[in-house]
């Protein structure tokens, strides 16, 4: 029987509980074998039945073995079967004692030699069952006692009672020694294996808890809500692929200006989360410099180069919107193009060719400047959107996103954001999400 435990169950389950569970599983397997063996043995010797008592004993022994064989099967799912399986060791002890009583009495009437042979064989059959030391002692002492009482109850026929009982007592003692030796070795192996699994589970739980804490910290770095502006409706969403993602978005409001930020640290996980945290801190300090997106990207590029010895790449899109002049300034470094939907449904794809922040090459960041009108919609996103793949390995792409923005972008910003996320989920289907997905939507009122 294979037992499946969760990490938390492995960490908190004691050695004794596991030993008992494993012993129960081994005992159920042995019970299936023993019950089938007893049933077959009873049928084979059915021709030896001579009296009513023998008929009753044989019928009882066969019925008990057959019923137990049915109850301990893996597929038996009724309440009685579950009750028996949950008490495997107690069931095994009771079964052997009842079968021994019936068979001893039957064979005693058939002849003392048959009873002795059975009394010698049964203890070693019981070795198949995994019991605790006290349970083994109880079982074998009971088997010896039942046989002794049966011998004393036999009619006197000149037999030597001591000569009949001593071999049985010695056999049970030897069987107890073998069973205890096997059980002790098995217990040690189980405890050793479980100790290793418990240590591994506790380490995995510690790492899981740390990742969950890191995820909470990362989510706390994202804006709780979009700024409430009379002239712009903003909403966003970020769906990490792992506990700690590498995507980040933010809004920085300065009087009648707002700067929209959408960035992606290469990879995802703890390392990306740490770089993301430093980027957020830098943007917060530089918020007054975001009036010039191209200059701000240059500063961030220098920060990424100096903050890590290892090569770290960050893609970013920045959109500055000014209410009075209706000016929109777009700058980007390696991020997917910013898409701008106009009131007539047309979509501009602003792809600014610039490598990611952190590349060890001389960079020159350019900005695209334009004028926006009421009803225009700006959509920023990370590569997790267009690189989303379905079960066939096909990528979502930019063209379906552009069409979706054209068709669904005429309403509220929140509705367009939800349409994008829902379309991605429908395209991916049951396929696992492999990269973080972030979308920022801003609709001009």
C-alpha positions as CSV (number, residue, x, y, z in Angstrom):
1,X,0.0,0.0,0.0
2,X,1.5,3.3,-1.1
3,X,1.0,6.1,1.4
4,X,1.1,9.7,0.1
5,X,1.9,12.5,2.5
6,X,2.0,16.2,2.0
7,X,5.1,18.2,3.1
8,X,3.3,19.4,6.3
9,X,2.2,15.8,7.2
10,X,5.8,14.6,6.7
11,X,7.2,17.4,8.9
12,X,4.8,16.8,11.8
13,X,4.3,13.0,11.7
14,X,6.3,11.2,14.4
15,X,8.5,8.2,13.9
16,X,6.2,5.9,15.9
17,X,3.1,7.0,13.8
18,X,5.0,6.2,10.6
19,X,6.2,2.8,11.8
20,X,2.7,1.8,12.8
21,X,1.3,3.0,9.4
22,X,4.0,1.1,7.5
23,X,3.5,-2.0,9.7
24,X,-0.2,-1.8,9.0
25,X,0.4,-1.6,5.3
26,X,2.6,-4.7,5.4
27,X,0.1,-6.5,7.6
28,X,-2.7,-5.9,5.2
29,X,-0.6,-7.5,2.4
30,X,0.2,-10.5,4.7
31,X,-3.5,-10.8,5.6
32,X,-4.5,-11.1,2.0
33,X,-2.0,-13.9,1.6
34,X,-2.9,-15.7,4.8
35,X,-6.6,-15.4,4.4
36,X,-6.4,-16.8,0.9
37,X,-4.1,-19.6,2.2
38,X,-6.4,-20.5,5.1
39,X,-9.4,-20.6,2.7
40,X,-7.7,-22.9,0.3
41,X,-6.4,-25.2,3.1
42,X,-9.9,-25.5,4.5
43,X,-11.3,-26.5,1.1
44,X,-8.5,-29.0,0.4
45,X,-9.1,-30.9,3.7
46,X,-12.9,-30.8,3.3
47,X,-13.0,-34.5,2.7
48,X,-11.7,-35.2,6.2
49,X,-14.9,-33.9,7.8
50,X,-16.6,-36.6,9.9
51,X,-18.7,-35.0,12.6
52,X,-21.1,-32.1,12.9
53,X,-18.6,-30.2,15.1
54,X,-16.0,-30.6,12.4
55,X,-18.4,-29.3,9.8
56,X,-19.1,-26.3,11.9
57,X,-15.4,-25.6,12.5
58,X,-14.5,-26.0,8.9
59,X,-17.4,-23.8,7.8
60,X,-16.4,-21.1,10.3
61,X,-12.7,-21.2,9.4
62,X,-13.5,-21.0,5.7
63,X,-16.1,-18.2,6.1
64,X,-13.8,-16.1,8.3
65,X,-10.9,-16.4,5.8
66,X,-13.0,-15.7,2.8
67,X,-14.7,-12.6,4.5
68,X,-11.3,-11.2,5.6
69,X,-9.8,-11.7,2.1
70,X,-12.7,-9.6,0.7
71,X,-12.4,-6.9,3.3
72,X,-8.7,-6.3,3.1
73,X,-8.7,-5.9,-0.7
74,X,-7.5,-2.5,-1.9
75,X,-10.7,-1.8,-3.8
76,X,-13.1,-2.7,-0.9
77,X,-14.6,0.6,0.0
78,X,-17.5,-0.1,2.3
79,X,-17.5,1.0,6.0
80,X,-16.6,-2.4,7.4
81,X,-13.6,-2.8,5.0
82,X,-12.3,0.6,6.1
83,X,-12.8,-0.3,9.7
84,X,-10.8,-3.5,9.3
85,X,-8.0,-1.8,7.3
86,X,-7.7,0.9,9.9
87,X,-7.1,-1.8,12.5
88,X,-4.9,-4.1,10.5
89,X,-2.7,-5.3,13.3
90,X,-5.5,-6.0,15.7
91,X,-7.5,-7.7,12.9
92,X,-4.5,-9.9,12.1
93,X,-4.0,-11.0,15.7
94,X,-7.7,-11.8,16.1
95,X,-7.9,-13.6,12.8
96,X,-4.9,-15.9,13.6
97,X,-6.2,-16.7,17.1
98,X,-9.7,-17.6,15.9
99,X,-8.4,-19.6,13.0
100,X,-5.9,-21.4,15.3
101,X,-8.6,-22.3,17.8
102,X,-10.9,-23.7,15.1
103,X,-8.1,-25.6,13.4
104,X,-6.6,-27.0,16.6
105,X,-9.9,-28.3,17.8
106,X,-10.6,-29.8,14.4
107,X,-7.2,-31.5,14.1
108,X,-7.3,-32.6,17.7
109,X,-10.3,-34.7,16.9
110,X,-8.6,-36.0,13.8
111,X,-5.3,-36.9,15.5
112,X,-2.7,-35.4,17.7
113,X,0.0,-35.6,15.1
114,X,-2.0,-33.2,12.8
115,X,-2.6,-30.8,15.6
116,X,1.2,-30.7,16.5
117,X,2.1,-30.2,12.9
118,X,-0.4,-27.3,12.6
119,X,0.8,-25.8,15.9
120,X,4.4,-25.8,14.6
121,X,3.5,-24.2,11.2
122,X,1.2,-21.4,12.4
123,X,3.8,-19.4,14.4
124,X,6.1,-19.1,11.4
125,X,3.1,-18.1,9.2
126,X,2.6,-15.3,11.8
127,X,6.1,-14.0,11.1
128,X,4.8,-12.6,7.8
129,X,2.8,-10.0,9.8
130,X,4.5,-6.8,11.0
131,X,3.6,-6.3,14.6
132,X,5.0,-4.3,17.4
133,X,7.2,-6.3,19.9
134,X,4.4,-6.4,22.6
135,X,1.9,-7.6,20.0
136,X,4.2,-10.4,18.7
137,X,4.7,-11.6,22.3
138,X,0.9,-11.5,22.9
139,X,0.1,-13.4,19.6
140,X,2.7,-16.2,20.0
141,X,1.9,-16.6,23.7
142,X,-1.7,-16.9,22.9
143,X,-1.0,-19.5,20.1
144,X,1.0,-21.6,22.5
145,X,-1.7,-21.3,25.2
146,X,-4.5,-22.3,22.8
147,X,-2.6,-25.4,21.7
148,X,-1.8,-26.4,25.3
149,X,-5.4,-26.1,26.3
150,X,-6.4,-28.1,23.3
151,X,-3.9,-30.9,24.2
152,X,-5.2,-31.0,27.8
153,X,-8.8,-31.3,26.5
154,X,-7.9,-34.2,24.2
155,X,-9.0,-37.7,25.4
156,X,-6.2,-39.5,27.2
157,X,-4.6,-42.1,24.9
158,X,-1.3,-42.7,26.5
159,X,0.3,-39.7,24.8
160,X,3.0,-37.6,26.6
161,X,1.6,-34.2,27.0
162,X,5.0,-32.6,27.7
163,X,6.4,-34.0,24.5
164,X,3.6,-32.5,22.5
165,X,3.6,-29.0,24.1
166,X,7.4,-28.4,24.3
167,X,8.0,-28.4,20.5
168,X,5.2,-25.9,20.1
169,X,6.5,-23.7,22.9
170,X,10.0,-23.8,21.4
171,X,8.6,-23.1,17.9
172,X,6.7,-20.0,19.1
173,X,9.8,-18.8,21.0
174,X,11.9,-19.1,17.8
175,X,9.2,-17.5,15.7
176,X,9.0,-14.6,18.2
177,X,12.8,-14.1,18.0
178,X,12.7,-14.1,14.2
179,X,9.7,-11.8,14.1
180,X,11.3,-9.3,16.5
181,X,14.5,-9.3,14.6
182,X,12.7,-8.6,11.3
183,X,10.5,-6.0,12.9
184,X,13.4,-4.2,14.5
185,X,15.4,-4.0,11.3
186,X,12.3,-2.8,9.4
187,X,11.6,-0.2,12.1
188,X,15.2,1.1,11.9
189,X,15.0,1.4,8.1
190,X,11.6,3.2,8.3
191,X,12.9,5.6,11.0
192,X,16.1,6.3,9.0
193,X,14.2,6.9,5.8
194,X,11.5,9.1,7.5
195,X,14.1,11.2,9.4
196,X,15.7,12.0,6.0
197,X,12.3,12.8,4.5
198,X,11.3,14.9,7.5
199,X,14.5,16.9,7.3
200,X,13.9,17.5,3.6
201,X,10.3,18.4,4.1
202,X,11.1,20.9,6.8
203,X,13.7,22.5,4.6
204,X,11.2,22.7,1.7
205,X,8.6,24.2,4.0
206,X,11.1,26.8,5.2
207,X,11.9,27.7,1.6
208,X,8.2,27.7,0.7
209,X,7.4,30.0,3.6
210,X,10.2,32.3,2.7
211,X,9.0,32.5,-0.9
212,X,5.5,33.2,0.2
213,X,6.8,36.0,2.4
214,X,8.8,37.3,-0.5
215,X,5.7,37.1,-2.7
216,X,3.7,39.1,-0.1
217,X,6.5,41.7,0.1
218,X,6.6,42.0,-3.7
219,X,2.9,42.3,-4.0
220,X,3.0,45.0,-1.3
221,X,5.4,47.0,-3.6
222,X,2.8,47.2,-6.3
223,X,0.4,50.1,-6.0
224,X,-2.7,49.3,-3.9
225,X,-4.9,51.1,-6.4
226,X,-4.6,53.3,-9.4
227,X,-4.5,57.1,-8.9
228,X,-8.0,58.7,-9.2
229,X,-7.5,61.4,-12.0
230,X,-10.2,63.5,-13.6
231,X,-8.5,63.3,-17.0
232,X,-7.3,59.7,-17.1
233,X,-8.6,56.3,-16.2
234,X,-5.9,53.9,-15.2
235,X,-5.9,50.2,-14.2
236,X,-3.3,47.4,-14.2
237,X,-2.8,43.8,-13.3
238,X,0.2,41.5,-12.8
239,X,0.1,37.7,-12.7
240,X,3.4,36.1,-11.6
241,X,4.3,32.7,-13.0
242,X,6.0,31.7,-9.7
243,X,5.8,32.7,-6.1
244,X,8.2,35.7,-6.8
245,X,7.8,37.3,-10.2
246,X,10.0,39.7,-12.0
247,X,7.4,42.1,-13.4
248,X,6.5,45.5,-11.9
249,X,4.3,48.4,-12.7
250,X,3.7,51.7,-11.0
251,X,2.3,55.2,-11.4
252,X,3.9,58.5,-10.4
253,X,1.6,61.5,-10.3
254,X,3.1,65.0,-10.3
255,X,0.4,67.8,-10.4
256,X,-1.2,67.4,-13.9
257,X,1.4,64.8,-15.0
258,X,1.4,61.0,-14.6
259,X,4.3,58.7,-15.5
260,X,3.3,55.0,-16.2
261,X,5.9,52.4,-15.6
262,X,5.9,48.8,-16.7
263,X,9.1,46.7,-16.4
264,X,10.4,43.2,-16.4
265,X,13.5,41.8,-14.7
266,X,14.9,38.9,-16.8
267,X,13.8,35.6,-15.3
268,X,11.6,35.2,-12.2
269,X,12.2,34.0,-8.7
270,X,14.0,35.4,-5.7
271,X,16.9,36.9,-7.6
272,X,14.5,38.8,-10.0
273,X,12.5,39.9,-7.0
274,X,15.6,41.5,-5.4
275,X,16.5,43.4,-8.5
276,X,12.9,44.5,-8.9
277,X,13.0,45.9,-5.3
278,X,16.0,48.0,-6.1
279,X,14.3,49.3,-9.3
280,X,11.3,50.3,-7.4
281,X,13.4,52.2,-4.9
282,X,15.3,53.9,-7.6
283,X,12.1,55.0,-9.4
284,X,10.7,56.3,-6.1
285,X,13.9,58.4,-5.6
286,X,13.9,59.6,-9.2
287,X,10.2,60.5,-9.4
288,X,11.0,64.2,-10.0
289,X,13.2,63.2,-13.0
290,X,10.5,61.2,-14.7
291,X,9.5,64.3,-16.7
292,X,12.3,63.3,-19.1
293,X,11.7,59.5,-19.7
294,X,14.8,59.1,-21.9
295,X,17.1,60.7,-19.3
296,X,15.4,58.6,-16.6
297,X,16.2,55.4,-18.5
298,X,19.8,56.4,-18.8
299,X,20.0,56.8,-15.0
300,X,18.3,53.5,-14.4
301,X,20.7,51.8,-16.9
302,X,23.7,53.0,-14.9
303,X,22.1,51.8,-11.7
304,X,21.5,48.3,-13.1
305,X,25.2,48.1,-14.2
306,X,26.6,49.2,-10.9
307,X,24.2,47.3,-8.5
308,X,25.2,43.8,-9.5
309,X,28.3,42.0,-10.5
310,X,26.4,39.4,-12.5
311,X,24.8,40.4,-15.7
312,X,21.3,41.6,-15.0
313,X,18.8,42.7,-17.7
314,X,15.7,44.8,-17.2
315,X,13.2,45.7,-19.9
316,X,11.1,48.8,-19.3
317,X,8.4,51.0,-20.9
318,X,7.7,54.5,-19.6
319,X,4.9,56.7,-20.7
320,X,4.7,60.4,-19.5
321,X,1.3,62.0,-19.9
322,X,0.7,65.8,-19.4
323,X,-2.8,67.1,-19.0
324,X,-2.4,70.7,-20.1
325,X,-0.3,70.2,-23.2
326,X,-1.9,66.8,-24.0
327,X,1.6,65.6,-24.6
328,X,2.5,61.9,-24.5
329,X,6.2,60.9,-24.2
330,X,7.0,57.2,-24.7
331,X,10.4,55.7,-23.9
332,X,11.3,52.0,-23.9
333,X,14.3,49.7,-23.3
334,X,13.8,46.2,-24.7
335,X,10.1,46.1,-23.6
336,X,7.3,45.1,-26.0
337,X,5.9,48.0,-27.9
338,X,3.5,50.4,-26.3
339,X,0.1,50.3,-28.1
340,X,-2.0,53.4,-28.5
341,X,-5.7,53.0,-29.6
342,X,-7.4,56.1,-31.0
343,X,-11.1,56.9,-30.9
344,X,-11.6,55.6,-34.4
345,X,-10.4,52.1,-33.5
346,X,-7.0,52.4,-35.1
347,X,-4.0,51.2,-33.1
348,X,-0.4,52.6,-33.2
349,X,2.3,50.2,-32.3
350,X,5.2,52.2,-30.8
351,X,8.3,50.0,-31.1
352,X,11.4,51.9,-30.0
353,X,14.5,49.9,-30.8
354,X,16.6,49.9,-27.7
355,X,18.3,47.0,-25.8
356,X,17.4,46.2,-22.2
357,X,18.9,48.1,-19.3
358,X,22.0,46.4,-18.0
359,X,23.7,45.4,-21.3
360,X,27.4,46.3,-21.3
361,X,27.2,48.4,-24.4
362,X,27.0,52.2,-25.0
363,X,23.3,53.0,-25.2
364,X,21.3,55.9,-26.5
365,X,17.7,56.1,-25.4
366,X,15.2,57.9,-27.6
367,X,11.7,59.0,-26.8
368,X,8.6,59.2,-29.0
369,X,6.5,62.3,-28.5
370,X,2.9,62.8,-29.6
371,X,-0.4,64.5,-28.7
372,X,-3.2,62.5,-27.2
373,X,-7.0,63.1,-27.6
374,X,-9.9,62.2,-25.4
375,X,-10.7,58.5,-25.9
376,X,-7.1,57.5,-26.7
377,X,-6.0,54.4,-24.8
378,X,-2.3,53.5,-23.9
379,X,-1.5,49.9,-23.3
380,X,1.8,48.8,-21.7
381,X,2.7,45.2,-21.2
382,X,5.5,42.7,-20.6
383,X,6.7,39.9,-22.9
384,X,4.7,37.4,-20.9
385,X,1.7,38.6,-22.8
386,X,2.7,37.9,-26.4
387,X,4.9,35.0,-25.5
388,X,2.0,33.1,-23.8
389,X,1.9,29.6,-25.4
390,X,-0.9,27.1,-25.8
391,X,-0.8,23.3,-25.7
392,X,0.5,23.2,-29.3
393,X,3.4,25.4,-28.5
394,X,2.0,28.4,-30.5
395,X,2.8,31.9,-29.1
396,X,0.0,34.4,-28.6
397,X,1.8,37.1,-30.6
398,X,1.3,40.9,-30.9
399,X,-1.2,40.8,-33.8
400,X,-4.1,39.2,-31.7
401,X,-3.3,41.7,-28.9
402,X,-3.5,44.6,-31.4
403,X,-6.8,43.4,-32.8
404,X,-8.2,42.9,-29.3
405,X,-7.3,46.4,-28.2
406,X,-8.9,47.7,-31.4
407,X,-12.1,45.8,-30.8
408,X,-12.4,46.1,-27.0
409,X,-10.7,49.4,-26.3
410,X,-13.7,51.6,-26.8
411,X,-15.0,51.1,-23.3
412,X,-13.6,51.4,-19.8
413,X,-9.9,50.8,-19.1
414,X,-10.8,48.0,-16.6
415,X,-12.9,46.2,-19.2
416,X,-10.0,46.2,-21.7
417,X,-7.6,44.9,-19.1
418,X,-9.9,42.1,-18.2
419,X,-10.5,41.3,-21.9
420,X,-6.8,40.9,-22.4
421,X,-6.3,38.7,-19.4
422,X,-9.3,36.5,-20.2
423,X,-8.2,36.1,-23.9
424,X,-4.7,35.0,-22.7
425,X,-6.2,32.5,-20.3
426,X,-8.5,31.1,-23.0
427,X,-5.6,30.9,-25.5
428,X,-3.3,29.1,-22.9
429,X,-6.0,26.7,-21.8
430,X,-4.6,24.0,-19.5
431,X,-1.0,24.8,-20.4
432,X,1.2,26.0,-17.5
433,X,2.0,29.7,-17.3
434,X,5.8,30.1,-17.9
435,X,6.3,33.8,-17.6
436,X,4.9,36.7,-15.6
437,X,2.1,38.6,-17.3
438,X,1.6,42.4,-16.6
439,X,-0.7,44.8,-18.3
440,X,-1.2,48.6,-17.7
441,X,-4.1,50.4,-19.4
442,X,-4.7,54.1,-19.4
443,X,-7.7,55.7,-21.1
444,X,-7.8,59.4,-21.6
445,X,-11.1,61.1,-20.7
